[in-house]
Amino acid sequence: MDDELSSFQNFLMAEGAELNTMRSYQYDVQQFMQYCSEQNCDIIKADTHRLRAFVHALSDAGLHATSINRKISSIKAFYRYLVFTNRLVLNPATDIELLKVGRRLPEVLSIEEVTRIIEAADERTPLGLRDRACMELLYAAGLRISELLGLRLQDIDMERRFLSVVGKGNKQRIVPIGKKATSALEQFIASGRPSILKNRSSSFVILNVRGGKLSRMGFFKILKKYRIKAGLKKRITPHMFRHSFATHLLEAGADLRAVQELLGHADISTTQIYTHIDREYLKEIYKVHHPRA
């Protein structure tokens, strides 16, 4: 089935799936193939009953609903591919529904915490300039980590302070960046980046110490270093800058539709989760300041 999985990957790529999504979907489909093999069932001939049995097996194994839902999405995509390539006429996964998951409020940083971790970067070194620019951009533009690391020189309009960002599904959006982020980016490109490149060339803005594109794991390690340096106890991820960006905008009175556009959300219901955070914030303010709270 290696050729089948390779063709499936090409199908996902044509649909605009990100690299990490493609890898996850392939892994999930391989797991389902293994399950079918153990059940003496051909994956091409598996029916809706067999698919539901697989979902029940995952649940019985103690897998969280969010993880099961990803595997359901993977299998749905795989059977969609089989129908598209005329291997099947009907999609047996059509009626398989995602499990209901209680929506957790995303964790955010306070404005003080954002400031502390950004200012922990040492701007006297090329890597410090890079790290400062990374964190400023994550917070200033609400970027996903993949969007930040995929940023190229031609995507930057320094004069008008805009970035051209390619998000999920290869959808492009234009996002503004503030003065502090622009300044940090200018300093890095002018002096930090050339020192890292050392006469090499790259179209990517954010580089590792060898002048190549910085990896996600590499940036996670960088962020951990600055969290410790800033004296922050809680775990901090790149996505928390994006959550904080949206939350702080709404707390300051920004329009929900505008925040949706800035984040690149296709559905406003995805953006509305941040209004719940805003309400929790208001409740805390009320408790602290109202005499009869």
N, C-alpha and C positions, 0 to 999 in steps of 0.2 A: 504493500500500500504506500510505499515511499513516493512513487510517482503521483499517486492520488493526492497525497498531502502537499506535494510540491505544486500541483495544479490548483489545489484549494488555496494555497498561499497567494498564488497569482490572482485568483478570483477576489480574495480579500483586498489585495493591493489595488485592484481595479475599482473596488468599492470605496477606496479611500481610507482603509484601516491603517492605524499607526503600527510601527514595527513591534512594539511591546504587545499590542492587541493580537497581532498575527501569531506571535510566539505563544501567547496564552491560549488562543483558540486551537492551535495545532496540538499543544500539550493536552488540552481537554478532549479533543477528538481522539487522540491516541489512547487516552484513558478509557474512553467509551468503546473503542475498538478492542481493547484488552478485555473489557467486561463482556462484550459480545462473543469474543473468542472463548471465554470461560463458560459461557452459556450455550456454546455450540450453535451460535446464530450468526448468519451473514449480515454484516452491517447494512448492506444494500437492501436486504429483505426485512430488516427490523421494522416492526409496526409501532403504533402509538402506545400499545400496551407494554411493549419491551422498553420503550423510552421512559415511560412512567415508572417501571420497575427499577430502572437505573437511578432515577431521581430518588426513589424510596431507599435504595441501597446507600446512596450518598448521605441521606438524612440519618439512616440507621448507624452509619459510621461516625456520626457526630459532627459532620461538616456544617459550618455556619450557612445560614440562608443566603447571604450575599455571595459566598463562594459557589453554592449550588446554582444560583441564578446566572453566574458567569458561565458555568458549564452548560446550562440550558441554552444560553445565548450562542455559545460555541456550536452546539449540536444543531440548533436551528439554522445557523449560517452554513454549516456543512451540508445539510439536506437541501437548503436553498441552492447551494452550488451543484448538487447532484441533479436537481430538477433543471437548472440552467444548462447543464451539459448533457441533458437528455438521458441521463442514467436512470432517472425516475420520472414518472408522470405526476404522481401525487406526493406531497411533502408530509410525511408522518409526524413531523414535529410541529405542525401548524397549531394544533390544539393543546400543546403543552404550555401551561401558564407558569409565569414566574411566581416564586413564593413571595408572600407578603413580608416585608421587612420594615421594622420600625425605623424611621429616619432619625439618625443622630444629628445633633447640631454640630457643625464643624468647629474645631478648636481654632481660636484666634489669639493673636498677640495684642497686647495693649500698645498704644502709641509709644509709651516709654520703653517697652520691651523691644519694639522695632528699632527705636533709636539706639538703644544700648548695643544690640547685636550688630547693627550696621557700622556704628562708630568703633567697634572692636577691631575692625580691619586696619592694618598698618599701611597707610598711604605712602610711606617712604620706600616701599618695595614694589616691584612689578606685579608680584602675585597678590600683594595687599590691594593694589589699585584694581586688579581684576576682580577680586572678591568683593570689594566695595561696590564696584559697578554692577556685579551680579545681584547683590542683595537690594541695591537701590532700584534696579529694573524690575525685580520680582514684585516689590512693593509698589513702585510708582505706576506700573502698567498692569498689575494683576496677571502676570504671565504664568503659564504652566511651565514646569521645568523643561519639558521637551521643546517648548517655544523659545525659551531663553537660550538653550544650548544649540538650537538649530538656527539661531539668528545669524544672518550674513551681513557683510559690510554694506551691500547694496540695499538692505532693508531699512537702513537708518537715514532719516531726513533730519540732520542735526539743526539746520537753520530754522525749520518750522517745528522742531521737537516732536516728531512723529516716528513711530515704528510700523513697519508692515509685517504682520505676524501671520504665519500659517498655523492654524489650530487644528482641532479634530476634524476628520473628514476632509482634510486638505482645504478647509475654508479659510479664506484670507480676510483679515480685518485690519483696520488702521487704528492704532491706539496712541494717544498723546502721552508724553512723559514730562514730568516737572523739571524745574530748574536744577534741583539737587541731583537728580538722576542723570540729566543731560551733562552736568558738570563732571560727575564721576565717570561717565562714559567717555567724554572728551579727553579727560586726563589719562584714562587707561589706553585709549586708541593712540594718543599722541606719544606717550612715553613708556607705559607698561607693556603694551602689546609688542612693539618692536623689540624690546629687550627679551621677551619670551621667544619670539620667532627666530632671532639671530640669523638674519638673511634668508630664512626659509619663507615660504608663502602659504597662505591659507585664506579662504574666503570667509571662514567662520570667525565670528567676533570673539567668542569665549574659548580660550585655548588651555590645554594642560601644559605642564612644564616642558614637554617635548615639542610643543608647537602644534600638536594635533587637537582635534575637537575634544573638549572636556566631556567626560562621561557622567551619567547620572550618579553612579556610585561615587565617583570622584567628588562631585559637588556635595553629596550627603556627608562625606568625611570632612569637607571644608566647613560646612555648616555646624557640624558637631564641635569642631575646634573653636569656632567663634561663640557658640552657645556657652561653652565652658569658660572661655575668656571673659565673656560678659557677665558671668556669675548667675546665669539662668538655670534653674533646676529642671524644668519640664523639658520633655523631648520636643524638638522643633524640626519640622519638615519644610521643604521648599513650598509645598502647597499651602502651608499656614500663612505665608506672605500673601497669597492670592485671596484666601479667606479674609485676612485682615484688611486688605485693600477694599474689598466689597463692603465689609461691615463698617469700616470707618467712613466710607463715602455715604452710606445710608444714614449713619448716626449724625452726620453733618448736614443731612437734608437733601442728598442727591436723589434724583428721580429714578425709580426702579427700572424703567425702560432704558434709561441711559446706562445704568450699571449693567444691564443685560447685554447691551451692545458692546460695552467695554470688555466684558468677560468673554464674549463670543458664544453665549448660550443660545441654542436654537429655540428653546422653550422657556418662557418667563417663569414657569413653575419651578425650574431649577434655581433661578435667581432668588425666588421668594423665600428660600430657606434662610437667607440672610436677614430678612425682615423679622424672623422669629428670634434670631440672635439679638437684633435691635430691641425687640420687646423685652427680652430678658434683661438687657442692659438698663432699660428704662425702669423695670421693676426693682432692680438693685438700687438705682438712684433714688427711687421713691422710698424704699425701705430705710435708706441712710438719712434722707433729708426731711421726710414728712414726720411731724411731731406725733401723729397718731398711727403710724405705720405698724 
